[in-house]
Amino acid sequence: MPIFFLLSLRDVQLPKTVTRPEDVLHVSVLKATGLLEAEIAPALDLSGKYKVAPMAIVTAITPEGVAEIDRMLSESRRNGRTMQMVRNRKRSSA
């Protein structure tokens, strides 16, 4: 889920290169929604066909992204599930 990927970037040194296809997709969605800044290859090749970018470089979390993280953290204090899901995701991607 892209929003949990955003939360996992909270304490990461940026820029961060991601290469897992699902993480590249998360970066693409989060960039399109304005929650982070990233360098990612165009989704179309020269013939106009869709292609999956092999990597993305997250350069910054936008102020909107920081606000979303803050909102998620305040909600997680009310229900500890969110942080546990992020911890599980970090363990599975390590």
C-alpha positions as CSV (number, residue, x, y, z in Angstrom):
1,M,0.0,0.0,0.0
2,P,1.6,3.3,-1.1
3,I,0.7,5.2,2.1
4,F,2.5,2.7,4.3
5,F,5.5,3.0,2.0
6,L,5.4,6.7,2.6
7,L,5.4,6.2,6.3
8,S,8.4,3.8,6.0
9,L,10.4,6.7,4.4
10,R,9.9,8.8,7.5
11,D,13.3,7.9,9.0
12,V,15.2,7.0,5.9
13,Q,18.2,9.1,4.6
14,L,17.1,10.7,1.3
15,P,17.7,10.4,-1.6
16,K,16.8,6.7,-1.6
17,T,16.9,4.4,-4.6
18,V,14.2,1.8,-4.8
19,T,14.3,-1.1,-7.2
20,R,11.6,-3.6,-6.1
21,P,8.8,-3.3,-8.7
22,E,6.1,-2.8,-6.1
23,D,8.1,0.0,-4.4
24,V,8.7,1.7,-7.7
25,L,4.9,1.6,-8.2
26,H,4.4,3.1,-4.8
27,V,6.8,5.9,-5.6
28,S,5.0,6.5,-8.8
29,V,1.6,6.8,-7.0
30,L,3.0,9.0,-4.2
31,K,4.7,11.3,-6.7
32,A,1.5,11.6,-8.7
33,T,-0.5,12.5,-5.6
34,G,2.1,15.1,-4.6
35,L,3.2,13.4,-1.4
36,L,6.8,13.0,-2.4
37,E,9.3,14.1,-5.0
38,A,11.1,11.5,-7.0
39,E,13.0,10.8,-10.2
40,I,11.4,8.0,-12.1
41,A,11.6,6.9,-15.7
42,P,8.6,7.7,-18.0
43,A,6.0,5.0,-18.1
44,L,5.9,4.9,-21.9
45,D,8.7,3.7,-24.1
46,L,9.5,5.3,-27.5
47,S,6.8,3.3,-29.2
48,G,4.2,4.5,-26.8
49,K,3.9,1.2,-25.0
50,Y,3.6,1.0,-21.2
51,K,6.7,-0.2,-19.4
52,V,7.6,-0.7,-15.8
53,A,10.4,1.6,-14.6
54,P,13.3,-0.4,-13.2
55,M,14.0,2.0,-10.4
56,A,13.0,5.3,-8.8
57,I,14.9,7.7,-6.7
58,V,13.0,9.4,-3.8
59,T,14.5,12.8,-3.3
60,A,12.1,14.4,-0.8
61,I,8.9,14.1,1.1
62,T,6.7,17.1,0.3
63,P,5.0,19.2,3.0
64,E,1.8,17.4,2.1
65,G,3.5,14.1,2.6
66,V,4.8,15.2,6.0
67,A,1.3,16.2,6.9
68,E,0.0,12.8,5.8
69,I,2.6,11.0,7.9
70,D,1.7,13.2,10.9
71,R,-2.0,12.3,10.4
72,M,-1.2,8.6,10.2
73,L,1.0,8.7,13.3
74,S,-1.7,10.5,15.3
75,E,-4.2,7.9,14.2
76,S,-1.8,5.0,15.0
77,R,-1.6,6.2,18.6
78,R,-5.3,5.6,18.8
79,N,-5.0,2.1,17.2
80,G,-1.6,0.5,17.2
81,R,-2.2,-1.4,14.0
82,T,-0.7,1.0,11.6
83,M,2.8,1.0,13.1
84,Q,2.7,-2.8,13.4
85,M,1.9,-3.0,9.7
86,V,4.8,-0.7,8.9
87,R,7.2,-2.7,11.1
88,N,6.1,-5.9,9.4
89,R,6.6,-4.4,6.0
90,K,10.1,-3.2,6.8
91,R,11.0,-6.7,8.0
92,S,9.6,-8.3,4.9
93,S,11.5,-5.9,2.6
94,A,14.9,-6.2,4.4
